[in-house]
């Protein structure tokens, strides 16, 4: 159990480093797509360095006027 936790933390740290290298933490645009892409990049972890480049597109409904 302890080994699995250590592996998970290392996996997420590597994903955070990949997101930082892509500049996702510097973006001030807080949209559904940018936040989802950031989260997915972190979860993908080391896969980012093997060519995975997750991107998310999402549209939120606009309020009616």
PDB file of N, CA, C and O in Angstrom:
ATOM      1  N   UNK A   1       0.828  -1.195   0.000  1.00  0.00           N
ATOM      2  CA  UNK A   1       0.000   0.000   0.000  1.00  0.00           C
ATOM      3  C   UNK A   1       0.863   1.246   0.000  1.00  0.00           C
ATOM      4  O   UNK A   1       0.568   2.207  -0.711  1.00  0.00           O
ATOM      5  N   UNK A   2       1.925   1.242   0.788  1.00  0.00           N
ATOM      6  CA  UNK A   2       2.803   2.409   0.872  1.00  0.00           C
ATOM      7  C   UNK A   2       3.520   2.647  -0.456  1.00  0.00           C
ATOM      8  O   UNK A   2       3.679   3.795  -0.874  1.00  0.00           O
ATOM      9  N   UNK A   3       3.957   1.573  -1.125  1.00  0.00           N
ATOM     10  CA  UNK A   3       4.639   1.699  -2.405  1.00  0.00           C
ATOM     11  C   UNK A   3       3.707   2.301  -3.449  1.00  0.00           C
ATOM     12  O   UNK A   3       4.120   3.149  -4.240  1.00  0.00           O
ATOM     13  N   UNK A   4       2.464   1.868  -3.453  1.00  0.00           N
ATOM     14  CA  UNK A   4       1.482   2.415  -4.392  1.00  0.00           C
ATOM     15  C   UNK A   4       1.260   3.895  -4.178  1.00  0.00           C
ATOM     16  O   UNK A   4       1.119   4.645  -5.145  1.00  0.00           O
ATOM     17  N   UNK A   5       1.227   4.330  -2.934  1.00  0.00           N
ATOM     18  CA  UNK A   5       1.053   5.755  -2.631  1.00  0.00           C
ATOM     19  C   UNK A   5       2.244   6.568  -3.108  1.00  0.00           C
ATOM     20  O   UNK A   5       2.079   7.662  -3.649  1.00  0.00           O
ATOM     21  N   UNK A   6       3.443   6.035  -2.908  1.00  0.00           N
ATOM     22  CA  UNK A   6       4.651   6.729  -3.346  1.00  0.00           C
ATOM     23  C   UNK A   6       4.669   6.845  -4.872  1.00  0.00           C
ATOM     24  O   UNK A   6       5.000   7.897  -5.418  1.00  0.00           O
ATOM     25  N   UNK A   7       4.313   5.759  -5.549  1.00  0.00           N
ATOM     26  CA  UNK A   7       4.270   5.770  -7.015  1.00  0.00           C
ATOM     27  C   UNK A   7       3.237   6.786  -7.504  1.00  0.00           C
ATOM     28  O   UNK A   7       3.501   7.514  -8.461  1.00  0.00           O
ATOM     29  N   UNK A   8       2.081   6.848  -6.871  1.00  0.00           N
ATOM     30  CA  UNK A   8       1.041   7.798  -7.263  1.00  0.00           C
ATOM     31  C   UNK A   8       1.514   9.239  -7.087  1.00  0.00           C
ATOM     32  O   UNK A   8       1.291  10.072  -7.966  1.00  0.00           O
ATOM     33  N   UNK A   9       2.153   9.536  -5.985  1.00  0.00           N
ATOM     34  CA  UNK A   9       2.639  10.899  -5.741  1.00  0.00           C
ATOM     35  C   UNK A   9       3.702  11.267  -6.771  1.00  0.00           C
ATOM     36  O   UNK A   9       3.678  12.371  -7.314  1.00  0.00           O
ATOM     37  N   UNK A  10       4.630  10.360  -7.045  1.00  0.00           N
ATOM     38  CA  UNK A  10       5.666  10.629  -8.043  1.00  0.00           C
ATOM     39  C   UNK A  10       5.045  10.838  -9.418  1.00  0.00           C
ATOM     40  O   UNK A  10       5.464  11.726 -10.160  1.00  0.00           O
ATOM     41  N   UNK A  11       4.038  10.017  -9.765  1.00  0.00           N
ATOM     42  CA  UNK A  11       3.325  10.127 -11.039  1.00  0.00           C
ATOM     43  C   UNK A  11       2.704  11.519 -11.174  1.00  0.00           C
ATOM     44  O   UNK A  11       2.846  12.161 -12.215  1.00  0.00           O
ATOM     45  N   UNK A  12       2.020  11.988 -10.130  1.00  0.00           N
ATOM     46  CA  UNK A  12       1.358  13.290 -10.183  1.00  0.00           C
ATOM     47  C   UNK A  12       2.365  14.442 -10.190  1.00  0.00           C
ATOM     48  O   UNK A  12       2.123  15.468 -10.827  1.00  0.00           O
ATOM     49  N   UNK A  13       3.468  14.287  -9.503  1.00  0.00           N
ATOM     50  CA  UNK A  13       4.512  15.320  -9.520  1.00  0.00           C
ATOM     51  C   UNK A  13       5.091  15.456 -10.927  1.00  0.00           C
ATOM     52  O   UNK A  13       5.304  16.569 -11.407  1.00  0.00           O
ATOM     53  N   UNK A  14       5.342  14.337 -11.579  1.00  0.00           N
ATOM     54  CA  UNK A  14       5.849  14.380 -12.956  1.00  0.00           C
ATOM     55  C   UNK A  14       4.832  15.046 -13.874  1.00  0.00           C
ATOM     56  O   UNK A  14       5.204  15.824 -14.753  1.00  0.00           O
ATOM     57  N   UNK A  15       3.562  14.750 -13.677  1.00  0.00           N
ATOM     58  CA  UNK A  15       2.515  15.410 -14.463  1.00  0.00           C
ATOM     59  C   UNK A  15       2.462  16.908 -14.199  1.00  0.00           C
ATOM     60  O   UNK A  15       2.239  17.694 -15.120  1.00  0.00           O
ATOM     61  N   UNK A  16       2.663  17.304 -12.958  1.00  0.00           N
ATOM     62  CA  UNK A  16       2.701  18.728 -12.625  1.00  0.00           C
ATOM     63  C   UNK A  16       3.880  19.426 -13.271  1.00  0.00           C
ATOM     64  O   UNK A  16       3.762  20.565 -13.722  1.00  0.00           O
ATOM     65  N   UNK A  17       5.020  18.746 -13.317  1.00  0.00           N
ATOM     66  CA  UNK A  17       6.195  19.310 -13.979  1.00  0.00           C
ATOM     67  C   UNK A  17       5.928  19.483 -15.472  1.00  0.00           C
ATOM     68  O   UNK A  17       6.291  20.506 -16.054  1.00  0.00           O
ATOM     69  N   UNK A  18       5.298  18.490 -16.088  1.00  0.00           N
ATOM     70  CA  UNK A  18       4.976  18.580 -17.518  1.00  0.00           C
ATOM     71  C   UNK A  18       4.019  19.741 -17.780  1.00  0.00           C
ATOM     72  O   UNK A  18       4.184  20.470 -18.758  1.00  0.00           O
ATOM     73  N   UNK A  19       3.027  19.915 -16.919  1.00  0.00           N
ATOM     74  CA  UNK A  19       2.081  21.030 -17.087  1.00  0.00           C
ATOM     75  C   UNK A  19       2.795  22.365 -16.924  1.00  0.00           C
ATOM     76  O   UNK A  19       2.500  23.318 -17.644  1.00  0.00           O
ATOM     77  N   UNK A  20       3.726  22.441 -15.990  1.00  0.00           N
ATOM     78  CA  UNK A  20       4.488  23.665 -15.804  1.00  0.00           C
ATOM     79  C   UNK A  20       5.369  23.976 -17.002  1.00  0.00           C
ATOM     80  O   UNK A  20       5.498  25.137 -17.389  1.00  0.00           O
ATOM     81  N   UNK A  21       5.979  22.951 -17.596  1.00  0.00           N
ATOM     82  CA  UNK A  21       6.821  23.153 -18.770  1.00  0.00           C
ATOM     83  C   UNK A  21       6.013  23.618 -19.972  1.00  0.00           C
ATOM     84  O   UNK A  21       6.536  24.316 -20.841  1.00  0.00           O
ATOM     85  N   UNK A  22       4.752  23.239 -20.027  1.00  0.00           N
ATOM     86  CA  UNK A  22       3.889  23.678 -21.124  1.00  0.00           C
ATOM     87  C   UNK A  22       3.251  25.036 -20.845  1.00  0.00           C
ATOM     88  O   UNK A  22       2.536  25.569 -21.693  1.00  0.00           O
ATOM     89  N   UNK A  23       3.502  25.593 -19.677  1.00  0.00           N
ATOM     90  CA  UNK A  23       3.009  26.931 -19.362  1.00  0.00           C
ATOM     91  C   UNK A  23       1.567  26.982 -18.902  1.00  0.00           C
ATOM     92  O   UNK A  23       0.959  28.053 -18.906  1.00  0.00           O
ATOM     93  N   UNK A  24       1.004  25.853 -18.506  1.00  0.00           N
ATOM     94  CA  UNK A  24      -0.399  25.835 -18.108  1.00  0.00           C
ATOM     95  C   UNK A  24      -0.649  26.560 -16.791  1.00  0.00           C
ATOM     96  O   UNK A  24      -1.772  27.000 -16.542  1.00  0.00           O
ATOM     97  N   UNK A  25       0.360  26.694 -15.948  1.00  0.00           N
ATOM     98  CA  UNK A  25       0.173  27.401 -14.687  1.00  0.00           C
ATOM     99  C   UNK A  25       0.261  28.908 -14.867  1.00  0.00           C
ATOM    100  O   UNK A  25      -0.190  29.660 -14.003  1.00  0.00           O
ATOM    101  N   UNK A  26       0.832  29.357 -15.975  1.00  0.00           N
ATOM    102  CA  UNK A  26       0.980  30.786 -16.230  1.00  0.00           C
ATOM    103  C   UNK A  26      -0.251  31.404 -16.858  1.00  0.00           C
ATOM    104  O   UNK A  26      -0.437  32.618 -16.784  1.00  0.00           O
ATOM    105  N   UNK A  27      -1.093  30.592 -17.473  1.00  0.00           N
ATOM    106  CA  UNK A  27      -2.283  31.105 -18.147  1.00  0.00           C
ATOM    107  C   UNK A  27      -3.287  31.624 -17.131  1.00  0.00           C
ATOM    108  O   UNK A  27      -3.590  30.957 -16.141  1.00  0.00           O
ATOM    109  N   UNK A  28      -3.789  32.800 -17.383  1.00  0.00           N
ATOM    110  CA  UNK A  28      -4.794  33.391 -16.491  1.00  0.00           C
ATOM    111  C   UNK A  28      -6.205  33.179 -17.020  1.00  0.00           C
ATOM    112  O   UNK A  28      -7.176  33.619 -16.405  1.00  0.00           O
ATOM    113  N   UNK A  29      -6.318  32.512 -18.147  1.00  0.00           N
ATOM    114  CA  UNK A  29      -7.621  32.249 -18.738  1.00  0.00           C
ATOM    115  C   UNK A  29      -8.263  31.072 -18.014  1.00  0.00           C
ATOM    116  O   UNK A  29      -7.860  29.925 -18.205  1.00  0.00           O
ATOM    117  N   UNK A  30      -9.243  31.352 -17.199  1.00  0.00           N
ATOM    118  CA  UNK A  30      -9.888  30.295 -16.415  1.00  0.00           C
ATOM    119  C   UNK A  30     -11.159  29.841 -17.127  1.00  0.00           C
ATOM    120  O   UNK A  30     -12.263  30.274 -16.794  1.00  0.00           O
ATOM    121  N   UNK A  31     -10.987  28.985 -18.085  1.00  0.00           N
ATOM    122  CA  UNK A  31     -12.131  28.442 -18.799  1.00  0.00           C
ATOM    123  C   UNK A  31     -12.228  26.946 -18.513  1.00  0.00           C
ATOM    124  O   UNK A  31     -11.315  26.339 -17.954  1.00  0.00           O
ATOM    125  N   UNK A  32     -13.317  26.395 -18.897  1.00  0.00           N
ATOM    126  CA  UNK A  32     -13.541  24.962 -18.715  1.00  0.00           C
ATOM    127  C   UNK A  32     -12.445  24.161 -19.406  1.00  0.00           C
ATOM    128  O   UNK A  32     -11.901  23.220 -18.827  1.00  0.00           O
ATOM    129  N   UNK A  33     -12.122  24.526 -20.629  1.00  0.00           N
ATOM    130  CA  UNK A  33     -11.145  23.778 -21.410  1.00  0.00           C
ATOM    131  C   UNK A  33      -9.743  23.895 -20.822  1.00  0.00           C
ATOM    132  O   UNK A  33      -9.026  22.897 -20.751  1.00  0.00           O
ATOM    133  N   UNK A  34      -9.339  25.085 -20.401  1.00  0.00           N
ATOM    134  CA  UNK A  34      -7.973  25.242 -19.897  1.00  0.00           C
ATOM    135  C   UNK A  34      -7.791  24.536 -18.561  1.00  0.00           C
ATOM    136  O   UNK A  34      -6.742  23.936 -18.326  1.00  0.00           O
ATOM    137  N   UNK A  35      -8.773  24.590 -17.693  1.00  0.00           N
ATOM    138  CA  UNK A  35      -8.666  23.896 -16.411  1.00  0.00           C
ATOM    139  C   UNK A  35      -8.715  22.380 -16.588  1.00  0.00           C
ATOM    140  O   UNK A  35      -8.009  21.649 -15.894  1.00  0.00           O
ATOM    141  N   UNK A  36      -9.540  21.912 -17.507  1.00  0.00           N
ATOM    142  CA  UNK A  36      -9.629  20.474 -17.761  1.00  0.00           C
ATOM    143  C   UNK A  36      -8.342  19.951 -18.394  1.00  0.00           C
ATOM    144  O   UNK A  36      -7.888  18.856 -18.061  1.00  0.00           O
ATOM    145  N   UNK A  37      -7.750  20.727 -19.306  1.00  0.00           N
ATOM    146  CA  UNK A  37      -6.489  20.331 -19.920  1.00  0.00           C
ATOM    147  C   UNK A  37      -5.385  20.273 -18.879  1.00  0.00           C
ATOM    148  O   UNK A  37      -4.567  19.353 -18.896  1.00  0.00           O
ATOM    149  N   UNK A  38      -5.349  21.240 -17.974  1.00  0.00           N
ATOM    150  CA  UNK A  38      -4.364  21.241 -16.894  1.00  0.00           C
ATOM    151  C   UNK A  38      -4.501  19.985 -16.040  1.00  0.00           C
ATOM    152  O   UNK A  38      -3.512  19.300 -15.779  1.00  0.00           O
ATOM    153  N   UNK A  39      -5.716  19.681 -15.606  1.00  0.00           N
ATOM    154  CA  UNK A  39      -5.946  18.490 -14.780  1.00  0.00           C
ATOM    155  C   UNK A  39      -5.605  17.202 -15.497  1.00  0.00           C
ATOM    156  O   UNK A  39      -5.017  16.295 -14.908  1.00  0.00           O
ATOM    157  N   UNK A  40      -5.970  17.114 -16.763  1.00  0.00           N
ATOM    158  CA  UNK A  40      -5.690  15.902 -17.530  1.00  0.00           C
ATOM    159  C   UNK A  40      -4.197  15.728 -17.763  1.00  0.00           C
ATOM    160  O   UNK A  40      -3.700  14.602 -17.767  1.00  0.00           O
ATOM    161  N   UNK A  41      -3.477  16.822 -17.957  1.00  0.00           N
ATOM    162  CA  UNK A  41      -2.026  16.745 -18.129  1.00  0.00           C
ATOM    163  C   UNK A  41      -1.361  16.237 -16.862  1.00  0.00           C
ATOM    164  O   UNK A  41      -0.438  15.425 -16.927  1.00  0.00           O
ATOM    165  N   UNK A  42      -1.819  16.706 -15.716  1.00  0.00           N
ATOM    166  CA  UNK A  42      -1.255  16.248 -14.445  1.00  0.00           C
ATOM    167  C   UNK A  42      -1.552  14.766 -14.227  1.00  0.00           C
ATOM    168  O   UNK A  42      -0.678  14.013 -13.799  1.00  0.00           O
ATOM    169  N   UNK A  43      -2.773  14.350 -14.520  1.00  0.00           N
ATOM    170  CA  UNK A  43      -3.150  12.950 -14.329  1.00  0.00           C
ATOM    171  C   UNK A  43      -2.402  12.038 -15.306  1.00  0.00           C
ATOM    172  O   UNK A  43      -2.094  10.895 -14.968  1.00  0.00           O
ATOM    173  N   UNK A  44      -2.110  12.529 -16.507  1.00  0.00           N
ATOM    174  CA  UNK A  44      -1.382  11.714 -17.495  1.00  0.00           C
ATOM    175  C   UNK A  44       0.044  11.432 -17.045  1.00  0.00           C
ATOM    176  O   UNK A  44       0.648  10.446 -17.469  1.00  0.00           O
ATOM    177  N   UNK A  45       0.585  12.294 -16.188  1.00  0.00           N
ATOM    178  CA  UNK A  45       1.900  12.059 -15.590  1.00  0.00           C
ATOM    179  C   UNK A  45       3.002  11.818 -16.599  1.00  0.00           C
ATOM    180  O   UNK A  45       3.153  12.595 -17.541  1.00  0.00           O
ATOM    181  N   UNK A  46       3.781  10.752 -16.423  1.00  0.00           N
ATOM    182  CA  UNK A  46       4.919  10.470 -17.297  1.00  0.00           C
ATOM    183  C   UNK A  46       4.534  10.196 -18.752  1.00  0.00           C
ATOM    184  O   UNK A  46       5.389  10.267 -19.634  1.00  0.00           O
ATOM    185  N   UNK A  47       3.285   9.889 -19.011  1.00  0.00           N
ATOM    186  CA  UNK A  47       2.856   9.655 -20.393  1.00  0.00           C
ATOM    187  C   UNK A  47       3.054  10.901 -21.247  1.00  0.00           C
ATOM    188  O   UNK A  47       3.174  10.806 -22.469  1.00  0.00           O
ATOM    189  N   UNK A  48       3.089  12.088 -20.599  1.00  0.00           N
ATOM    190  CA  UNK A  48       3.325  13.332 -21.325  1.00  0.00           C
ATOM    191  C   UNK A  48       4.667  13.303 -22.048  1.00  0.00           C
ATOM    192  O   UNK A  48       4.807  13.875 -23.129  1.00  0.00           O
ATOM    193  N   UNK A  49       5.653  12.638 -21.450  1.00  0.00           N
ATOM    194  CA  UNK A  49       6.985  12.586 -22.037  1.00  0.00           C
ATOM    195  C   UNK A  49       7.118  11.474 -23.069  1.00  0.00           C
ATOM    196  O   UNK A  49       8.173  11.320 -23.685  1.00  0.00           O
ATOM    197  N   UNK A  50       6.051  10.697 -23.261  1.00  0.00           N
ATOM    198  CA  UNK A  50       6.049   9.657 -24.285  1.00  0.00           C
ATOM    199  C   UNK A  50       5.158  10.054 -25.454  1.00  0.00           C
ATOM    200  O   UNK A  50       4.793   9.209 -26.272  1.00  0.00           O
ATOM    201  N   UNK A  51       4.808  11.331 -25.537  1.00  0.00           N
ATOM    202  CA  UNK A  51       4.063  11.826 -26.689  1.00  0.00           C
ATOM    203  C   UNK A  51       2.602  12.128 -26.440  1.00  0.00           C
ATOM    204  O   UNK A  51       1.929  12.635 -27.337  1.00  0.00           O
ATOM    205  N   UNK A  52       2.084  11.839 -25.260  1.00  0.00           N
ATOM    206  CA  UNK A  52       0.683  12.141 -24.976  1.00  0.00           C
ATOM    207  C   UNK A  52       0.561  13.637 -24.723  1.00  0.00           C
ATOM    208  O   UNK A  52       1.278  14.185 -23.886  1.00  0.00           O
ATOM    209  N   UNK A  53      -0.328  14.292 -25.429  1.00  0.00           N
ATOM    210  CA  UNK A  53      -0.557  15.723 -25.244  1.00  0.00           C
ATOM    211  C   UNK A  53      -2.065  15.938 -25.110  1.00  0.00           C
ATOM    212  O   UNK A  53      -2.729  16.311 -26.078  1.00  0.00           O
ATOM    213  N   UNK A  54      -2.603  15.704 -23.916  1.00  0.00           N
ATOM    214  CA  UNK A  54      -4.056  15.774 -23.758  1.00  0.00           C
ATOM    215  C   UNK A  54      -4.573  17.205 -23.888  1.00  0.00           C
ATOM    216  O   UNK A  54      -4.004  18.140 -23.324  1.00  0.00           O
ATOM    217  N   UNK A  55      -5.640  17.352 -24.627  1.00  0.00           N
ATOM    218  CA  UNK A  55      -6.336  18.638 -24.774  1.00  0.00           C
ATOM    219  C   UNK A  55      -7.823  18.361 -24.592  1.00  0.00           C
ATOM    220  O   UNK A  55      -8.330  17.323 -25.019  1.00  0.00           O
ATOM    221  N   UNK A  56      -8.505  19.291 -23.961  1.00  0.00           N
ATOM    222  CA  UNK A  56      -9.933  19.140 -23.733  1.00  0.00           C
ATOM    223  C   UNK A  56     -10.650  20.335 -24.325  1.00  0.00           C
ATOM    224  O   UNK A  56     -10.230  21.477 -24.135  1.00  0.00           O
ATOM    225  N   UNK A  57     -11.728  20.074 -25.040  1.00  0.00           N
ATOM    226  CA  UNK A  57     -12.582  21.140 -25.545  1.00  0.00           C
ATOM    227  C   UNK A  57     -13.936  20.982 -24.879  1.00  0.00           C
ATOM    228  O   UNK A  57     -14.511  19.894 -24.884  1.00  0.00           O
ATOM    229  N   UNK A  58     -14.434  22.037 -24.321  1.00  0.00           N
ATOM    230  CA  UNK A  58     -15.763  21.967 -23.735  1.00  0.00           C
ATOM    231  C   UNK A  58     -16.434  23.320 -23.867  1.00  0.00           C
ATOM    232  O   UNK A  58     -15.779  24.361 -23.822  1.00  0.00           O
ATOM    233  N   UNK A  59     -17.708  23.293 -24.025  1.00  0.00           N
ATOM    234  CA  UNK A  59     -18.503  24.507 -24.150  1.00  0.00           C
ATOM    235  C   UNK A  59     -19.529  24.529 -23.029  1.00  0.00           C
ATOM    236  O   UNK A  59     -20.276  23.573 -22.824  1.00  0.00           O
ATOM    237  N   UNK A  60     -19.547  25.618 -22.326  1.00  0.00           N
ATOM    238  CA  UNK A  60     -20.543  25.769 -21.270  1.00  0.00           C
ATOM    239  C   UNK A  60     -21.707  26.570 -21.826  1.00  0.00           C
ATOM    240  O   UNK A  60     -21.494  27.474 -22.633  1.00  0.00           O
ATOM    241  N   UNK A  61     -22.910  26.271 -21.425  1.00  0.00           N
ATOM    242  CA  UNK A  61     -24.057  27.011 -21.947  1.00  0.00           C
ATOM    243  C   UNK A  61     -24.055  28.459 -21.459  1.00  0.00           C
ATOM    244  O   UNK A  61     -23.684  28.751 -20.322  1.00  0.00           O
ATOM    245  N   UNK A  62     -24.473  29.343 -22.336  1.00  0.00           N
ATOM    246  CA  UNK A  62     -24.569  30.755 -22.006  1.00  0.00           C
ATOM    247  C   UNK A  62     -25.958  31.024 -21.425  1.00  0.00           C
ATOM    248  O   UNK A  62     -26.942  30.434 -21.870  1.00  0.00           O
ATOM    249  N   UNK A  63     -26.042  31.906 -20.440  1.00  0.00           N
ATOM    250  CA  UNK A  63     -27.366  32.233 -19.894  1.00  0.00           C
ATOM    251  C   UNK A  63     -28.205  33.000 -20.922  1.00  0.00           C
ATOM    252  O   UNK A  63     -27.684  33.813 -21.685  1.00  0.00           O
ATOM    253  N   UNK A  64     -29.479  32.732 -20.925  1.00  0.00           N
ATOM    254  CA  UNK A  64     -30.360  33.442 -21.855  1.00  0.00           C
ATOM    255  C   UNK A  64     -30.597  34.863 -21.356  1.00  0.00           C
ATOM    256  O   UNK A  64     -30.610  35.133 -20.155  1.00  0.00           O
ATOM    257  N   UNK A  65     -30.780  35.740 -22.297  1.00  0.00           N
ATOM    258  CA  UNK A  65     -30.963  37.154 -21.937  1.00  0.00           C
ATOM    259  C   UNK A  65     -32.413  37.538 -21.894  1.00  0.00           C
ATOM    260  O   UNK A  65     -32.738  38.690 -21.607  1.00  0.00           O
TER     261      UNK A  65
END
